[in-house]
Amino acid sequence: MDFFQGYKFLAVVLLDVVFGDPRWFPHPVRLMGAVIVRCEERIFLFCQRPITKRLAGVVLALGLPCGCYFIVWELIRLMDSLSETLGLITWIVLGYTTLAARDLWDHATHVYRAMTEQGFPAARLALSQIVGRDTANLSESDIVRATIESVSENTSDGIVAPLFFLALGGPSLAMAYKAVNTLDSMIGYRNARYQDLGWASARLDDLVNWIPARLTAVGISLAAAVRSGQGRSAWRICWRDSGKHLSPNSGWPEAAMAGALGIQLGGVNEYGGRVEERATLGDLGSPLTSSLIPLALQLMGIASIFLMMIFLLLLQQW
């Protein structure tokens, strides 16, 4: 990657920090979602047996990311053939749409402000926009825990992983990653409806997030070392507790964040009225109060900057 490529990489990050995800912008992830819904409808219409649903799920899990990769690659190539400037703009804009740092920051900040300025009902409503669990009856500590867990996991899924794949293969590979991640978030569930259709998407998501999740844990530990001197604690808790999580990846950033903040995450969640008890990550320490949300966001920001710099430094050597 030459020096000019590094500037493109930084331009992508800057666009996300400044603009986030404006709802008027035709975001590719929303298009992916529409395609997935349409495919899901057709699959359930024509595939009745578990094996046919699983095979259709494999085709969808591989087809959508591959399609996104080649569409983006061809679009950038086409624009570049018309004009180097058009190619550059297309590269930067498409790369920018794969990041979600500003959006994550804004959503978590909205929960924090709702808690501190409007009360728990408003905070529960704001939280419902970023988590899948039931939020109607959550206490203050439950709201804070859910927000921090979301910030931790999405630091990997929405920031570090897209940056990682953007650095490896440009917007084409980053967009393919977003397709995998979107498939998992929409159909990668272990329930009666999706256990066959979403199996391949969930497994593929586990695979592509394996390295980014662990890099995120390293980043959070480094951020904790700089900000509060808790880097060793963050990594100790991460190494000890990350394997307790149901996901092979989500436990890494969540456990690191728990150790960095000196709190305990995990426990009982409710999804559609169904109670799930999950393993706890971290040690009982500081009470879960709203003041922890800005601290988690600071760690997210510092960790993201650290890892972005590492990606840039490594790429300059390739």
C-alpha positions, 0 to 999 in steps of 0.5 A: 500500500503506497502513501497515497493509499494511506490518505484514502484510508484516513479520508474514509475514517474522517468522513465517518467521524464527521457525517456518520450515517445520515438517514437520507443517504442510500446506505448499502447496508439497507439495500443488503437488508432488502435483498436478504428479506426478499431472498428469505421470502422466496426460500421459505416459499420454495424450501420446506425441508430442513436440508433444502433450507440449509443449502439455500442458506449456504448459497445466500451466505456465500452469494451475497458477500461475493456479489457485493465484492464484485459489484463494488470492485467493478464500480470502482474500476469503471469510475477509475476508467472514466476519471482518476478523480471519480475513481478516488471519490468512489473508493472513499465514499464506498469505504466510508459506508462500511464504518459505523463509529460515529453512528455507534457513538451517537446511539450510545450517547443518546442513551446516556443523555436520555438517562441523565436528562429525561429518565429511564423510559426515554433511556429504554426507548433509546436503548431499543434502537441498538440492542435486540433484547427486551428493554421495557422493564430494564433498571438503570444497571441493566440499561448501562450494562446493555449499552456497554455490551453493545459498544464493546461488541460493535467496536469490533463489528462496526469499526475494527473489522471494517477497517481491517478488511478495508486495509486488506482489500479496499472497499470491495472486501470491506463491503463483502464483510458488511454483507456477512455481518448483515446476514448474521444480524438478520438471519443468524439466529438459533431459533426454529425459523432460522436455525437452518437458513441462518446456520451458514451465515452465523458460521461465516460471521464467526470466521470473518470476525475471529481476528478483528474481535481479538484485535479489538480486545488488544485495542481496548486493553491498550486504551485502558493502559493509557487512560486509566492504567487498567490495561493489565486488568483488561487483558487478564479478564479478557483472557480469563472470561472471553471463552465463557460467552456464547459467541466465539468472538463477542466475549473478547471485546466485552470481557476486555471492556469489563476488565478496563472499567472494573465492572461485570457484564453478562447475566440475565437478558430477555428476548421476546419474553424469553429469559436467557441467562448468560455467563458473567464477564469480569469481577463485581466492582464498580456499580453500573451507573450512567457515568460509565457509558462515556468512559466506555465510549472513550475507550472505544475511541482510543482503541479504534485510533490505536488500531487504525494507526497500527493498520496504517503502519503495517500497510506502509511496509507491504 
